[in-house]
Amino acid sequence: MKILVPIKRVIDAYVTIRVKADQTGVENANVKMSVNPFCEIAVEEAIRLKEAGKATEVIVVSAGNAATQESLRAALAMGADRAILIETDQELQPLAIAKLLKAVAEKEQAGLVILGKQSIDGDHNQTGQMLAGLLGWGQATFASSLTLENDRATVTREIDGGLETLSLKLPAIITADLRLNEPRYASLPNIMKAKQKPLDRLNPDALGVDVTPRYKTLRVSEPPPRKPGVKVESAAALVEKLRGEAKII
C-alpha cells in the first residue's frame, strides 16, 4: 500500500510574523521557512507505518514554487521514499490544493492519505476534509492515535467530551493532531541520501486542475496592541474591575 503525505512550506514557527507595509499579506522575503509542524507529524506517522510493515512506499507531495523542494527534501531525509512537486507561482487556496491532491492520489493509486490537520499560516483546517469529499473516501480528523489492520484504519481522536474511536475502511483520509507522535530528527547520512531520492515535477495543467483563486484577500493587519496590566490591592478590587471594566463576570 502506498501512503501519500501532503506537506506545506510555511514560515518557521519560531519566526516573528510581520505584515507587509501595504497590508497585502505577510512578509516572507528573507524569512526562514520550514515544513508545517502538523505536516511533519503526518510524515513521521507514515514512516512508522512503513517501518511496521503496513505500507510499501511513502510519497510526499507539495505544491508551490521551486523553493518548495527544500521542504520535500527535508521529508525525504526523515525517511520518505519519493517526492512530488507541483510547481506553480499561483496563490493556492484550500479547494485548489484539495483538487491537486485528488489528482495525485488517483494517479499514484494511494491507499491512505495522511496530512496535517491545518497549516500554521492560513489556519484553514479545510484541505483534508475537502479532499475526502472529492475522493469520496472516509475521513478521520484530529487523529491522536492510528493503527492499521487488514483493510481498515482505527483512529482515536480528541473531542470535547473526551476521546472518540473510529474505524474506517481503506482507502481513507487521516488528518494528524499534535499528540499523534513526535517527529524524528533527520540524521546527516539521511540528509545526504535525500539528495539522491527521486523528486518528480508536475504542474496544475498536467493534472487538469484550475487553481485560480476563488476569493481575494482585501487586507491583512496586525492585531491591536494589548493594554498593559494593572495591579490591584485586593480580591474585591479585582472582582470589581472584572465586573465593571472587563465586563466578563
Secondary structure, 3 states (H helix, E strand, C coil): CEEEEECCEEECCCCCCCECCCCCCECCCCCCEEECHHHHHHHHHHHHHHHCCCCCEEEEEEEECHHHHHHHHHHHHHCCCEEEEEECCCCCCHHHHHHHHHHHHHHHCCCEEEEECCCCCCCCCCHHHHHHHHHCCEEEEEEEEEEEECCEEEEEEEECCEEEEEEEECCEEEEECHHHCCCCCCCHHHHHHHCCCCEEEECHHHHCCCCCCCCCCCCCCCCCCCCCCCCCCCHHHHHHHHHHHHCCC
